[in-house]
Amino acid sequence: MCGIAGFLTQHYDELNNQHLLAMGDAISHRGPDAHGEYLNDFVGLCHRRLSILDLSDAGNQPMYSPSKDLIIVFNGEIYNFLELKADLIAQGVSFSSGTDTEVILHLYEREGSACLAKLNGMFAFAIWDKRDNSLFIARDRIGKKPLYYLQHEGRFAFASEIKALLTLPNIPKDIRKDAVYDFFAYQYIPDPKSIFTHIHKLPPGHFMRLNAGKVHIEKYWHLSFANTSSASEDSLKNTLKKIAAQCTKRRMISDVPLGAFLSGGVDSSGVVAMMSEASSSAVKTCTIAFDDKKYNEAQFAKAVAEQYKTEHHEFLVHQNVSDTLEHIVSFFDEPFADPSLVPTFFVSELARKEVTVAIAGDGGDEVFAGYEKYTLDDIENRLREKFPAWVRKHIFPPLANLFAQSDAKVCRRAKSLLTSLSVSPEMGFYITNSQIEDRQWDALALDSFKQELGAYHPSEHTLNAYRDADGPDHLSKILYTDMKTYLPGGILVKVDRMSMANSLEVRAPILDKDILEFAATVPSHLKYKDGEKKYLLKEAFKDFLPDDILYRKKMGFSVPLAQWLRHEIKSIAERYLMHSPRGLPDFFNMEVVGKYWQEHQTGKADHSSLLWSMLMFEMWWQRYVDDA
């Protein structure tokens, strides 16, 4: 895994190699093993290397094609590069390294953007093509690897992280106001936006080409749910088991120590089981434990570790949170508030002491319907069918308003359910998953801020993804929606930033394109069956895992957030939330924020999710806006 960055020299005449070095230094945590720069009259490219394959200098970047016409900087791993390399050798191509980077160069030289269809992996790369003075940039299908770009007044630059872009001179830092609203609705900012008006994300499954001052962006991959398989359950189970084993084995190719994250849940346990089956030595496993038993899965992870005789390592998260929170959050260049970023950092830090590559179970919930929200959505859909549309439209909203008078948990859930039932299924999905209610937003946001936003509402990201879905039923459409929004915007950002903060590469077999494309053909009733979430995936793992791992209640990678805000991180949170002159006060009524803080501290209400989002926003603001 690595970090990449660069710029076009047009309108950047003052830039030189020192600017490339500064961009690389800003993301040196992504690649501490080597650095390289390339600069000509048209383009500057830089690379920070985390050595995984071919540890010799032959793997350093920027890398040149034999003709010197192509220069690449690449972040990621191509898991089928050995097969692709064999095909190229059969065509007479010679190689000077054992890297997947060189495979990409040769493929692009022959096939241009069509080479992307052959690449199976996680990647973001840029290729400067001297043949026509064009810059080609691509990002992997599901968004495992990040790619940000700046476009402003004819200037163009790109990087793995925003912090590298901010090292360039005269970078505008105008805050995108609708992105602020997005953040508080989702706890992340959906692509292609970033928090800055002139900085954008290249969406997953897209490439861009810059030539003669023109920018062309194109989608090269679409996950279709339209072709539902008619195969038997046994056949689909066996196919999934075979593909999952293959995808896991692919990710075990490494010239450095390799291990696994083990939470004790279905996905990570299944991955560890398949790794153990494919390995001739004990797999190194790492897990995080909490004092609070409600959030602690360590005993389940230990059981799997004992079953497969892994070399197991465990870390207890307690006082470490207050000591390191500001450091951890500093790795996010824009507001990000998934609380599990904290344990993800610690498990990455623990793993890095033992290995350079960790294999994880990410993606199982989004691909095979593992979240509790899918159960709630199924209940909602059955209720939607029982009540006539006129009842849901005219009777439910006033009932919801009655429940809105109370902050009791059961009342909030009733209000959310009734509100969801009164609107379309896709809008209902947004409401039940949004992190802030419209009434809370109306109470918190300053009138001047709301006027700037106009009619904008963050639900458009959910609604657009849902309406793009081509699946035959509601579950397939919301799975597609999560894979287009929550997975790349939330889960994968968290894992990338927290693992890269520790110079650790994380690989996710369940997000292999072969599994994604297979899963899209699996009928919804085999993903969620008779109330059982991830049904087919659990069936595929039955030969590897005991029932008390497969069928116990899902805990998720959660943290005791309400307790943290009242105890462990109370002083830090109070300082940022109650005593900051800029940031939150630019957008929100701080009297209302103070009211929520006091209600939370006294136990009158649980505002932990909203207060945490505000804390993350203010911590980001002070580092990336005020400090700059």
N, C-alpha and C positions, 0 to 999 in steps of 0.2 A: 504494500500500500504506500501511497506517496502523496505529495502535494504538487500541484501544477499551477502556473500563472503565466501571464503574458500580456502583450499589448501590440496594437498596430501603431507604427511610428507616425502615421499621418496625423497632423494636429498635435503631435507629441514630440516635436523636434528637439525639445530640451532633455528628453530622457536618454539615459545611457546605462551602462552595465551596472552601475551602482544602484539604480532603481530596481533592476532585476534582482540584485542581491537582497535589497530591502524587502521586496515582495516575498522572496523565498524565506528570508529570516522570519517573517511574520507567521509562516506556516511550517516552521522547522520541526515542530512536534509531529507533523505528519510523516516526516522522512528525515531522521537524524543521521543516516548512514553516509550520505553523499549528496553533493549538489552540483548542478551544471547550469550554464546559461548560454543562450544563443542570441545574437543581435546582428541585424543587417539594416539596410536602408528602409526596409518595409515593416519588419516585425521583431519583437523581442520575446523570447521564451525562457522560462526558468523551471527547474525541477528540483524537488527535494525527495530523496530516495529512502524508502524503508526496504532493505534488501530481503527478498523472500526466495526468489529463484535466481540461479546463477549469481553467486555472491561476488564474483570477480568484477573488475572494472568494466568488462565487456557489457555488463548490464546497466551501466550508468547512462543517464539521459541529460540533455536531449540526445536522441539517437538518430543517425542518418541512414538513409537508404544507400545501397552500393553506388548508385549514380550521384548521390549527394543532392538530388532534386527534392527529396522529401525529408523533413525534420519533424520528429514527434516528441511530445511530452505526454506521458500516460500515467494515469492513476487507476489502480484496480488489479484484477486478475481475470484472465481468460482461461476457463477451466477445460476447454476442449482444444487448447493450443497445440498439444502433441499430435492430435489427429490432423489438424489443419496443417501443421508443419510437415507431417508425412506426405500429405497430398501435394504440397508445394515442392518438396524435394523430388517427388515423382515427376514433377513438371520441369525439373532441372534447376530449381532455385537452390542457391548455396546460403548457408547461415554461418554467422561468425560468433553467435552467442547461444545460450540455452534459455533465452527469455521469450515470454509471450509478446513483449513489445515488438520484437523484430518480426514476429508473425503478422501482427497488425500492419506494419509498414509494407511488407511484401503483398499482403492482400489488398491494401488500399491502392498500391501502385498499379495493380492489375484490374481491380474492379470498382474503384472509387467508393461512393457511399453504399453501393450494393454489398460491400464486404460486411456491413453491420448485420445482415441476415445470418451470416455464418458464425458470428461471435457469440459464444455462450459464456456469460460472466458478469462481473460488476465492473463498470468502467466509466471514466470520463477522460477523454483525450483530445488533444489538439494537434493537427498536422499542418505545417506550412508547406505549400506546394509551389516550388520555384517555377514550375512549368507554366503556370498562369498567374503567379503571384496571388494565390488564394489561401485563405485560412479555413480549415475544416475542423469543426468541433462537434463531438457526439457524446451522448450520455446514455447509460444502460437502460434497459427496458423498464425496470420497476423503480429506479432511482436510488440504488444503493450508494452510488458515489455522487457527490455534489458538484455543481458547476454554476457559478455566478458570473454575470457579465455586466459591465458598465457601458452604457450608450448615452452620450451627451455631447451635443454640439459637434458632431462628427468624430468625437473621440471614442475609441473602443478598447476595452481591456477585459480580461477574464481571469478567474482564479477558483481554486477549490473552496476558499473561504473568503468572506467579505473583507476580513482584516487585511488581507494582502492587497486588495484594491485600494483600501484607505491609506496605504503608504504612498500612493502616487500624489503628486502635487495638485492642488486646486480641485479636489474631488468634491462635488456638491453633496451635501448631507441633508437635503430636504427630506422631511419625514412624510411618508405616504399615509395620509389620514385614514383612508379606508382600510389600510393594512393594520392600523392600530385596532380598529373595530374587529377585523378578522382575528387578530391575536386573542382578544378577550372572548371571542366566540369559540375558538378552536384550540387555544393554547399553543398555536404555531401559526405561521403565515403561509397560506397555500401558494404553490407556484401558479403562474410565473412571477408573482409579486415578490418583493422583499420589503423590508421596513423603509428602505430608502427609495425615493421616487425614481432615480435614474439607474438603479441597480436591479437586475432581474435574475430569475432562475431559468436556466434552460430546462424545460419540462422533461421528465423521464420519457424514454422512447422517442426522442427527437434528436435531429442534428441541425446544425446551422453552418452556412457557408458565407464567407465574406469575400467579395471580389469587386474591385473597381468602385469601392464606396457603397456597394449594394449589399444588403443583408437578407439572406433567404433562410427561413426556418421551416422544417418539414418533419412530420411524424413518420417514423419508419416501422412502428410496431403498434398493433392494436390487439388487446385481449378480448376475444369474442366468446360470448356465452350462447351463441345462437344455435350451435350444433350439439344438442344433448345426446349423449350416448344411450343406446338401447341395450348395451351389454348387461349381463347379470351382475348382481351384487358381488358374488364370489370372484367373477372375472375382473371387475373393477378393483376390488381389494387386492388381488394378486398383482395386478398391473401397477397399482400404486406402491405396493411393497417393493417391487422390482425397481421401479424408477427412483424411489427414495433412497434405496441402497446404492444405486449407481451415482446419484447426485451427491450423496455423502462421500463416497469413495473418491470422486473427482476432486473434492475439496481437501483431501488429505495429502495432495502433492505439495511438498514444501522442502526447501533446503535448510530450514530453520526449525527449532522446536515448535510443536503443535499440540494444542489441547482443546478443551471444550468448556463452555459455560453450562452449568448444571443447576437448574432451579428446583428440580423435583416435579415440575409440571410435565404434561404429556409430551410436548414438542421437544424440549431439550433432553428429556429422558430417552425418547425414541432415537434422537440423533446420537446420543452417547452409546446407546445399545448398538446401533449400526456401525459406529466407529469401532467399537470393541470387537464386533464380528469381523471387521476388515483389517484389524491391526494385529501384528504379531507380538506387540508389547503393551504394557498397561497404559491406558489413556489417562492423561492428566486432566483432572476436572476441578473447577472452581465454583464456589457458591458463596452467597451472602446470607448472613443471619441477622435477625433483629431481636431485641429484648422482648418486644411485644409479641406474644404468641399468635395474635390475630394475623400478623403479617409475616410470620416466620415459617418458611418452608424447608428449613435446613435439614430437618429429620427425614423428609421425603427424599431430598437430594442424597443424603447419606445412605439411605436404603438402596437407591439405585447404584451408588458408588460401590457399596459392598457387594451387590449382586454381580456387578461386572468387574470387581476387583480393580477399580481405578486408583490412580494416585491422587487422592482427594485433598483439596485445600479449602478451608472455610475462614470467612472474615466476619467479625461482629461489628455492625454499624450502631454506634451509640453517640458518644461525645464527639466523635470525629466529624459529625455534621456541622456543628457550629464552628469548629476550627477551620474547616476547609470549604464551606459553602461559597464564599466569594471567589475563591480560586476556581472551583468547579464551574460556576456560572460564567466565568470570564471567557470560556471557550465557545460560547454562543455569541455570534456577531449580530444577531437580531433577537428580539424577545422570543423566549421558548419556555414553556411552563409545565411540561409533563413531569410530575414529581419523581417519577422513577429514574430521572436523569441522575439522581444522587446514588442509588445503589448500582446503577449501570457504570458510573465512574469508578466506584470502589471495586466492583467485580473485575473491571478492566485493569485497574491498578494491581489487584491481586494476581490476575492471570499473567500480566506482563513480567512479574517476577519469575515466572516459570517458563513461559512460552512467548513466541512472537506472533503466532497465529492461533486464534480461537474459533471454534465452530459453534454456532448458536442455533436455537430453534425458532428464530424470528420468522413470522409469516404464517404460522399454523392457524392462528385465530382468524386472520383476515381471509385466508385462502379456503379454509374448511369450516368456517362458521363456528368459532369457539367462544365468542364473547357472550356475556349474559344479555347484552342489548339485543342480540338476535332472538333470544327467547321472548323478551318483552315485546319485540316487534311482531313476533308471531302471534302473541296474545292480542296485541293491538289490531292486527289484521283480521283475526277471527271476530273481535268485537265490531270492527268496521262493517263486516258482512251482516252482523245481527241487527244493527240499528240502521233505520232508513237515513238517507242522506240529509233530509230536512231536519231530523232530530239532531244529528251530529252538528249540523251547521248552525241551527238556531237555539237549541236547548243546551248543548254542552258548553258553549262559551260563558253564559252567565253562571252556570254551575262551577266552572273553573275559577271564575272571579271570586266566588264565595270561599273556595279553598285557598285562594291567594292571600286571604286576610291573615293566614297563620303561617309561621315559619316551621311548624312541626314537619318532620320528615315525611310522615304519611300524607299530610296535606299537600306538600310540595309534589309528591309523586302523583297524587290524584289530580292535581291541577295540570301537571305535565301531560298525563294520559288523556284527560278530557280535551285539552287544547290540541294535542296531536290528532285525536279522532275527528276534530272539527275541520281539519284541513286535508289536503291531498296526502297520499302516502309518503311522497318524497319530502314534503314540507314537515310531515310528522316525524320522519327520520331525523331531519335536522333539529327539530325542537327537542326531541328526547336525548340528543347527543350534544347539544350546544352547552357550553360552559357558563353562559350568562343568559338570563331571561330578558325579554324585551323590557319588562317593567323595571328590572334592576338597572338596565342600561339607561333608561329614561331618567331614573333617579340619580344616577351617578354622573353621566356625561354632562359637561357644561353646555349651556344653550348655544354658545358660539361654536363649539365643536360640532354639535348636531346640525347646525346650519351649514357648516362647511361640508358635511357628509351628504346633505340633501336627502334624496330618497334611497341612498345606498343601504343595502342590508347584506350581511355576510352569508346568508343562506344561499346566495347565488352559486357559490362553489359546489355545495351539496346538490342543489337542484340541477345544475348543468351536467355534473357527472352522472347523476341518476338518469337523466334524459338521454345521455349518450349511450347508456347501457343497452345492449341488444338481447339480453337474456329473456327467457319466457315467463319469469315470475318475479315477485317482489324480492325474495331472498337473493336471487342471482343479481338483481339490480343493486341492492344495497351492498353486497359483497364487492361488486365492481366499483361502486362509489367509494368504499373504504380503501380499495386497492389503488384508486386514483387520487385520493385525498389524504386520509389519515395515515396510511402506511408510508408513503414517501415523505409527507410533510411532517409527521410526528415520530413514528417508531424509528424509521431509518435515519432521520436526522439525529435523534438522540443517540443511537448506537454508533453512528459514524463519529460524531463529535467527542463522545466520551471515550471511545476506544482509541481514536487518534490522539486525544489529549495525553494518552499513555503510550503512544507509538505502538499500538497493537492493531493487527489486522483481524477483522471479524468476518467470517464467511457463513452464509445462511443457505443450507441445502434446500429447504422448503421453498425458497424463492428462486430456485432454478427455473429457467424458462420452460423446461420440459414438464415440471410439476405444475407450473402455472397454467400452461396450455392444456394439460390433461385435466386438471381440476375444473377448468371452465366447462368441460364436457360432462362432468359428473352431475346427475340430476340433483336438484336441491333437496329432495327427500332422503338422499343418502348422505348429505352433509349435516342436516338437522332432522333427526328421525325420532319420533315419539318423545320429544323433549330432550333427547340426547344430542348435545353439541359435538361437533367434530366426529360424527359417527363413523364415517368411512376411514378416517385417519386412525381412530382408535382401533378399529377392526384390523387395519394393516399392522398395527403395533402389538396386537394381542400375543403374538408369538415371542415377543421380546420383554414385555412388561407385565407385572402383576395387576390385578384388578384395583387394588387400593391406590395405585398410581394412576391408572387409566380413568377411574370413575369417581375419584374423590372430588369434592367441590373445588372449583377453580378459585385460586386466591389471587393470581396475577402478580406482577412484579410491583407491588404497591408499597407505600410507606405510611407510617402513622402521622399523617400530615397535621391533623387537628392538634394532636399532642405536641408535635414539634413547635407549632406556632404559639402554644401556650407555655412551653418550657424550654426545650433545647435551643431553639433559634429565636426566642421571643425578643431578646434585646437587639439582635441584628435586624429583625423584621420591623420592630418599632422605630428604630433609627431611620431606616429607609422610608417607611410608610408615613411616619408622623412628622419628620423633621427635614424633609427635602424641599428646597425652594423651586426646583424645576422637575420636569418629567411628568409625573402624575398630576401635579397642580396645573399643568398646561392643558389637560384634557378633562379632569374630573373635579367634582365638588368634594373638597377634602373634608368638609363637615360630615358628609355621608360616609366617606371612607372611615373617618374616625368613629362614627356610630357603629359600623360593621365590626371594626376592631374591638370596641368595647363589648359588644354583644358576644363576640367570639371568646374573648378573655373570660367573661363571667359565666360562660356556658349557656347563655340564653339562646344562642343559635350557633350552628356550625357554618361559618363562612370560609372554611379553610381553602376551598378551591379558588374562590375569587381573590382572597387575600394573598394567596401564594402567587397567582397570576400577576397581581399588582406588585408584589415584591420582586418577581423576576423582571418585570418591565422596568422598575426603578433601578434595579441593579444594572441592567443593561444600559439604561439611559446614562447613568453616571459614568460608566466606563467608556461608552462608545460615542456619546454626544457631548456631555459636559467636560470630560477629561480632555477630549480632543480640542 
